[in-house]
Every structure is written in C-alpha cells, then in structure tokens.
Amino acid sequence: LGYFTSNNADANDSAVNEIITTLLPDVQPQERRIRSTNHIYNLSATSYLEGKLKDVLKFLESQPAEQAALQKILDFLEEWRPTGAFVSIHNLQGWVRRSSQR
C-alpha cells in the first residue's frame, strides 16, 4: 500500500505528489510512483515503430568510443523491424488494454 500506478500524464504526477505530500510528508513522491506495464510497453513499441529510438541512437553516434556498439544496436534494430516482433508486442498490449477480462 502507498504506491500509485498510472500513466505519464502531468496531471497524474501532480495528483500523486499532492496525495503523498499530504498523507506521507516524510516520503518522496517519486519513490511511490509506478508506471503501468502496459503503458511502458506502449511507449516502447510506439517510440521504436516511429523511429524515435533510432534517432536517439544516431544522435549518440557522435561519441567516437561508442560508435561500434551503437552500430551493432542499430543493425539489430533494423534486422528485427521487418520481423514484426515489436509490432506483435505492441498489438498484444493493445489487445490486453481493450480486453474486458484484464
């Protein structure tokens, strides 16, 4: 008890901060904030499918010491994109969210 699960909306952060500050003044609100698993899957799959993750990795390529490791990651992501593995995970979490038996 004492933990709050919700998505990343700013209003949820504000609400959780107010509740915890009022009820548990000696506890840091960030320690009691949990993201829902479905929301994390959705953010991950969406950012991957939209190419945001790849853009972040490309930005980091400017670091010479990390170029080889980043290239391996980019190659791996390019290899997996056509297989639909991430699309399947994204669709599965969508199905779970819409299911009446969750």
Residue pairs with C-beta under 8 A, 6 or more apart in sequence:
2 24
2 27
2 32
3 32
3 33
3 34
4 12
4 16
4 19
4 20
4 32
4 33
4 34
5 34
5 35
5 36
6 12
6 16
6 33
6 35
6 36
7 35
7 36
7 39
8 35
8 39
8 43
13 33
16 29
16 32
16 33
17 29
20 27
20 29
20 32
21 29
24 32
38 93
38 96
38 97
41 89
41 90
41 93
42 90
42 93
42 94
42 97
45 86
45 87
45 89
45 90
45 93
46 90
47 53
48 54
48 77
48 86
49 86
49 87
49 90
53 77
54 74
54 77
57 70
57 73
57 74
57 77
58 74
60 66
60 70
61 67
61 70
61 71
63 70
80 86
96 102
